[in-house]
């Protein structure tokens, strides 16, 4: 393997507005800037969602399988991995990781298979369903698993009995230049709040889904009833309407704003 310039293949299920998607694009950009050859393949094409509008380096090659389900990408991945001779194949989320792992094994791929986990698997019911068993096998037999925190690493060890030496903790990358540029263009996202001397501002960022617990944040704020405190929620997702209704239910629309993604 030439460590000076690597040929890296990335597979992700979709480009919805989620953390794994943004992390993937940040990694692809960073690896490209370092001089590596980066190929990004997406299982489904979500052209109208925010993440896909995030600017990729021009040298990052992007392709789409346009499948309805990640599992349907198995044969396509098999052909790509078998014929392209990548140094590393990488996937940022469990379902995509599992499919990529088995495609690489079917292709008798000899390079590094790097899979990433960002969630606490223990939050899900402990069912020995087929998907979980395949994911467990993939994590235990790939080259390395990247965990975004030490808590997730411990959870993987406890849940899947993975060797601690196989798991590498790497926190989510942040594109500081990109964020600074967007701040200059878009201005202060909290400017809609009144100007008062003693003001406490909170910014909450993430997909608007049950797992992220934004409903808990809103309920907690309702109990505090501190009207010198203001929350800005940044994100998109299936729970957006429910969260907005919850804000109106508690009459907190002056103190909690949802500004999209």
Secondary structure, DSSP 4 states (H G I P E B T S, - for coil): --SSS-EEEEEES---SSHHHHHHHHHHHHHHHTT-EEEEEESS--TTSGGGGSPPPTT-EEEE---SSGGGGHHHHHHHHHHH--SEEEESSHHHHHHHHHHHHHTT--SEEEEEE-S-GGGS-----HHHHHHHHHHHHSSEEEESSHHHHHHHHHHH---GGGEEE-PPP--HHHHHHHHHHH--TTTTS---SS-EEEEEES--SGGG-HHHHHHHHHHH--TTEEEEEE---TTHHHHHHHHHHTT-TTTEEE---
